[in-house]
Amino acid sequence: MPASEVNWLSLFKSPFIALMALIFVITGGMLAFHQLEGMGYFDALWLTVVSIATVGYGDIVPHTATGRTVAMVIIVSGVALFTYVLSTLFLYLMEGHISNVWGIKRMMHKINHLHNHIIVCGAGRVGKEVITHLKHGKIPFVVIEKDPAPIETLKTDGILYIAGDATEDRTLTAAGVHRGRTVITTLPEDAGNLFITITCKDFNPDIRVVVRTNRPESMVRFKRAGADHVISPAAIAGNRMALAAIKPASVAFVQTLIEKPDVSLDLEELLIPQNSSLAYKELRQSGLREKFSTQLLAIIRNEQTIVTPEPSEKLLPGDLLIVFGPSDKLTALEAEVTASQNPE
C-alpha cells in the first residue's frame, strides 16, 4: 500500500474504529433485546438507539433484569462512543482533514490513469530542476517524495505526488512504474538510486532510467544495474565552469536555452515512422530548414550517429532526428513527421 494511502487511512483510523464499535454496540443491543425481551427487530433497534441517545421516550422499555442490565451497558458504552464519533467528525470537518482526504483520493485517481509518463524520485535540489522542466514542457509526470517540506510545495503547485519512500516496491508500483516510460531518480544517496534502478528494471525492463550519482566512479556500476543514462552533477558542474571560463559566449547561449522558459528555442527528438511523409526523402527535399526553420543536428540510425548529415542523406524509417529550432516550428515538424504518405 503506497504511503499516500497510508496517510489518509491513518487520519480516520481512530474514528473509524470507534464508529465500527458503535455499530457493533447497536447491533448487539438490538439482538439482545430481541432475544431477551421478545421484541421485534425494529422495536429492539428503536430501544437501543433511544438508549444511546439518552432521549428516554419511555414508550418501549426492558422488563427483565437481564434486559435492563444490557440497557445500562448500552447507555454507558454507546453514549461514550457516540459522543466521540460526533466530536471527532466535527473536528475533522473544522480542520479540513475531510477535504484533504478527498484531495488525495482524487490525486491517486489521476495517477492511476497516467500512461507513458515520467516518474521523478526525489524533490530536492536536483529534483526541483527536473520538475520545473517537465512542468514547463507539459509532460505528464508524478513525483515520489517522503520529506514533508517538499511535499507541501508540490501540493501548493498542484503537482501529482506520492508521499513515500521511492526505494519501496509498493511506492514505485503506486507511481505506475509498469506503465511509465522513464524514471528519473535524483536521491542524494547512490545506494538508494542504485536500488531504484534495479527495482524499476525488474518491474518494467522497457522503462528508461535516468539516474543521478554523486561519485563518477559509480557510473559503471549503475550501467551494469541497467541505467540508461547516468548523470554526475559534480562532473557536469566542473565541465561547465571550465567551459564558462574558456568559451563564455557559447556557455551563455546554452544557458539561455536551458534556464529561461520564455525562450522559444528548443531541442527535440523525432522518430521517423514507417509510413512517414518524410521517409526515404533526401534531406534537401525534407524542408526542415526552409519550411520549419529548424536545424538538423544529427541522425541516430542503428546505434550510429550521423552528425551534420549531408543534403543528399536520405531519411529512413526508424531514424531518430535531433533537431533544433523554435518550439512552435518543432511542433509543426512533429506533425509533419508523423503524417502518413498519401497512397499513390
C-alpha positions in Angstrom: 0.0 0.0 0.0 1.5 3.4 -1.0 2.4 5.9 1.7 -0.2 8.4 0.4 -2.9 5.9 1.0 -1.5 5.1 4.4 -1.6 8.8 5.3 -5.3 9.2 4.6 -6.2 5.9 6.3 -4.3 7.0 9.4 -6.4 10.1 9.5 -9.5 8.1 10.0 -8.1 5.1 11.9 -9.3 6.1 15.4 -12.8 7.5 14.5 -13.3 4.6 12.1 -12.6 2.0 14.8 -14.9 4.0 17.2 -17.7 4.0 14.5 -17.3 0.3 14.0 -17.5 -0.2 17.7 -20.6 1.9 17.9 -22.3 -0.1 15.1 -21.3 -3.3 17.0 -23.0 -2.0 20.2 -26.1 -1.0 18.3 -26.3 -4.4 16.5 -25.5 -6.3 19.7 -28.1 -4.3 21.7 -30.8 -4.9 19.0 -30.2 -8.7 19.0 -30.0 -8.8 22.8 -33.4 -7.0 23.3 -34.9 -9.2 20.6 -33.8 -12.4 22.4 -34.3 -11.3 26.0 -37.4 -9.2 25.7 -39.1 -10.9 22.8 -39.3 -7.6 20.9 -39.4 -7.3 17.1 -36.2 -6.2 15.4 -37.4 -2.7 14.8 -38.6 -2.2 18.4 -35.3 -3.6 19.6 -33.4 -1.2 17.3 -35.5 1.7 18.5 -34.9 0.9 22.1 -31.1 0.6 21.5 -30.9 3.9 19.6 -33.0 5.8 22.2 -30.8 4.4 25.0 -27.6 5.6 23.3 -29.1 9.0 22.5 -30.3 9.2 26.1 -33.7 10.5 24.9 -35.8 8.3 27.1 -39.2 8.4 25.5 -40.4 5.6 27.7 -42.7 4.1 25.1 -40.6 0.9 24.9 -38.7 -0.3 28.0 -36.9 -3.6 29.0 -38.9 -5.6 31.6 -36.4 -8.3 32.6 -33.4 -7.8 34.9 -31.1 -9.1 32.2 -32.6 -6.7 29.6 -32.1 -3.7 32.0 -28.5 -4.8 32.5 -28.0 -4.8 28.8 -29.6 -1.3 28.6 -27.2 0.0 31.2 -24.2 -1.4 29.3 -25.5 0.1 26.1 -26.0 3.5 27.7 -22.6 3.7 29.2 -20.6 2.4 26.2 -22.9 3.7 23.5 -23.0 7.3 24.8 -19.2 7.4 25.0 -18.7 6.1 21.5 -21.5 8.2 20.0 -20.1 11.4 21.6 -16.5 10.5 20.5 -17.6 9.8 16.9 -19.6 13.1 16.6 -16.9 15.2 18.2 -14.1 13.7 16.0 -16.1 14.1 12.8 -16.8 17.8 13.7 -13.1 18.3 14.5 -12.0 16.8 11.2 -14.5 19.0 9.3 -13.3 22.1 11.1 -9.6 21.3 10.4 -10.1 20.4 6.7 -9.0 16.8 7.0 -12.0 15.6 5.1 -11.2 17.8 2.1 -7.5 16.7 2.3 -8.6 13.0 2.2 -10.7 13.5 -0.9 -8.0 15.6 -2.5 -5.5 12.7 -2.0 -8.1 10.3 -3.4 -8.6 12.4 -6.5 -4.9 12.7 -7.0 -4.4 9.0 -6.7 -7.2 8.6 -9.3 -5.3 10.8 -11.7 -2.0 9.0 -11.0 -3.7 5.6 -11.7 -4.7 6.9 -15.1 -1.3 8.1 -16.2 0.3 6.2 -19.0 3.7 6.6 -20.7 4.6 9.2 -18.1 7.7 10.1 -16.2 8.4 9.2 -12.5 10.7 11.6 -10.6 12.2 10.1 -7.4 13.1 12.9 -5.1 12.1 16.6 -5.0 15.4 18.0 -3.6 17.6 20.5 -5.3 18.2 18.4 -8.4 14.6 17.1 -8.4 13.2 20.6 -8.3 15.1 21.5 -11.6 13.8 18.3 -13.2 10.2 19.1 -12.1 10.5 22.7 -13.4 11.5 21.5 -16.9 8.9 18.8 -17.0 6.2 21.2 -15.9 7.2 23.8 -18.5 7.2 21.1 -21.2 3.7 20.0 -20.1 4.9 16.4 -19.8 2.9 14.1 -17.6 4.8 13.1 -14.5 4.5 12.1 -10.9 6.9 12.8 -8.1 7.8 10.4 -5.2 9.0 12.3 -2.1 9.0 11.4 1.6 10.1 14.7 3.2 7.1 16.8 4.4 8.6 20.2 3.4 8.9 19.4 -0.4 5.5 17.7 -0.3 3.9 20.9 0.8 5.5 22.7 -2.1 4.3 20.0 -4.5 0.8 20.3 -3.1 0.8 24.0 -3.4 2.0 23.8 -7.1 -0.7 21.3 -7.9 1.9 18.6 -8.9 0.9 14.9 -8.7 2.9 13.3 -6.0 3.1 10.2 -3.8 4.3 10.6 -0.2 6.6 7.7 0.4 9.9 6.0 0.0 11.0 5.6 -3.6 13.1 2.6 -2.7 10.0 0.6 -1.7 8.3 -1.6 -4.3 4.8 -0.6 -3.3 5.6 3.1 -3.8 7.0 2.6 -7.3 4.0 0.4 -8.2 1.6 3.1 -7.0 3.5 5.6 -9.2 2.8 3.4 -12.2 6.3 2.1 -12.9 4.7 -0.7 -15.0 3.0 2.0 -17.2 5.7 4.7 -17.3 8.2 5.5 -19.9 11.0 7.0 -17.8 12.2 7.1 -14.2 14.4 9.9 -13.1 15.9 9.2 -9.7 17.6 12.2 -8.0 18.2 10.9 -4.5 21.4 12.3 -2.8 22.5 8.7 -1.9 24.0 6.5 -4.6 22.8 3.4 -2.8 19.1 4.5 -3.0 19.4 5.4 -6.6 21.0 2.0 -7.4 18.3 0.1 -5.6 15.6 2.1 -7.5 17.3 1.4 -10.8 17.4 -2.3 -10.2 13.8 -2.4 -9.0 12.4 -0.4 -11.9 14.2 -2.6 -14.5 12.8 -5.6 -12.7 9.3 -4.3 -12.8 9.5 -2.9 -16.3 12.5 -3.9 -18.5 11.5 -1.4 -21.2 11.4 1.6 -18.9 14.2 4.2 -19.3 16.1 5.0 -16.2 18.0 8.3 -15.8 20.0 8.3 -12.5 22.0 10.7 -10.5 25.3 9.8 -9.0 27.5 11.7 -6.6 30.5 9.6 -7.4 31.7 9.5 -11.1 33.4 6.2 -10.4 29.9 4.7 -9.7 28.8 5.2 -13.3 29.9 1.7 -14.4 28.1 0.2 -11.5 24.8 2.0 -12.5 25.3 0.9 -16.1 25.6 -2.7 -15.0 22.4 -2.3 -13.0 20.5 -1.3 -16.1 20.6 2.5 -16.0 20.2 4.1 -19.4 21.8 7.4 -18.5 24.0 8.2 -15.5 24.4 11.9 -14.6 27.0 13.2 -12.2 26.1 16.8 -11.2 29.6 17.4 -9.9 31.2 16.4 -13.1 28.8 18.4 -15.2 29.2 21.5 -12.9 33.0 21.2 -13.2 32.9 20.9 -17.0 30.5 23.8 -17.3 32.6 26.0 -15.1 35.7 25.3 -17.2 33.8 26.0 -20.4 32.4 29.2 -18.9 36.0 30.4 -18.5 37.2 29.2 -21.9 34.1 29.8 -24.1 31.8 32.2 -22.2 29.6 33.2 -25.1 28.8 29.6 -26.0 28.0 28.7 -22.4 25.8 31.8 -22.1 23.9 30.8 -25.2 23.3 27.2 -24.0 22.4 28.5 -20.5 19.8 30.8 -22.1 18.2 27.8 -23.9 18.1 25.7 -20.7 17.3 28.1 -17.9 14.9 30.6 -19.5 11.5 29.2 -20.0 10.4 32.2 -22.1 12.9 31.4 -24.8 11.1 29.7 -27.7 14.1 27.8 -29.0 14.2 24.1 -28.1 15.8 20.7 -28.9 13.6 17.8 -30.0 13.9 14.1 -30.8 11.7 13.0 -33.7 11.4 9.3 -34.8 10.6 8.7 -38.4 7.8 6.1 -38.6 7.5 3.6 -41.4 4.7 5.5 -43.2 6.0 9.0 -42.5 5.7 11.5 -45.3 9.4 12.2 -44.9 10.5 8.6 -45.1 13.0 7.9 -48.0 13.3 11.6 -48.8 16.7 13.3 -49.1 17.5 15.9 -46.5 17.4 18.6 -49.2 13.8 17.7 -50.0 12.6 17.5 -46.5 12.1 21.2 -46.0 13.4 21.1 -42.4 15.2 24.4 -42.8 13.1 26.1 -45.4 9.7 25.2 -44.2 10.2 24.7 -40.5 13.2 26.9 -39.8 14.9 24.1 -37.9 18.4 22.7 -37.9 19.1 19.0 -38.1 22.0 18.4 -35.7 22.3 14.6 -36.0 20.6 11.4 -37.2 20.8 8.3 -34.9 20.4 5.2 -37.1 21.0 1.7 -35.8 23.2 2.9 -32.9 25.2 5.0 -35.4 25.2 8.8 -35.0 25.5 10.8 -38.2 26.5 14.4 -37.2 25.6 17.3 -39.5 24.4 15.0 -42.3 24.9 15.9 -46.0 21.9 17.3 -48.0 21.9 14.1 -50.0 21.4 11.9 -46.9 18.1 10.0 -47.0 15.8 9.9 -44.1 14.9 6.3 -43.3 12.1 4.8 -41.2 13.5 4.2 -37.7 15.8 7.2 -37.9 15.9 9.4 -34.8 16.3 13.1 -35.7 17.9 15.5 -33.3 16.6 18.9 -34.4 16.9 22.4 -33.0 14.6 25.4 -33.6 11.6 27.4 -32.5 9.2 25.5 -30.3 6.2 26.2 -32.5 8.0 25.1 -35.6 9.2 21.9 -33.9 5.5 21.2 -33.1 4.6 21.6 -36.7 7.5 19.5 -37.8 6.5 16.7 -35.4 3.0 16.7 -37.1 4.7 16.5 -40.5 7.0 13.7 -39.5 4.1 11.6 -38.1 1.8 12.3 -41.1 1.3 9.4 -43.4 2.2 9.4 -47.0 -0.6 9.8 -49.5 -1.2 6.5 -51.3 -0.3 6.6 -54.9 
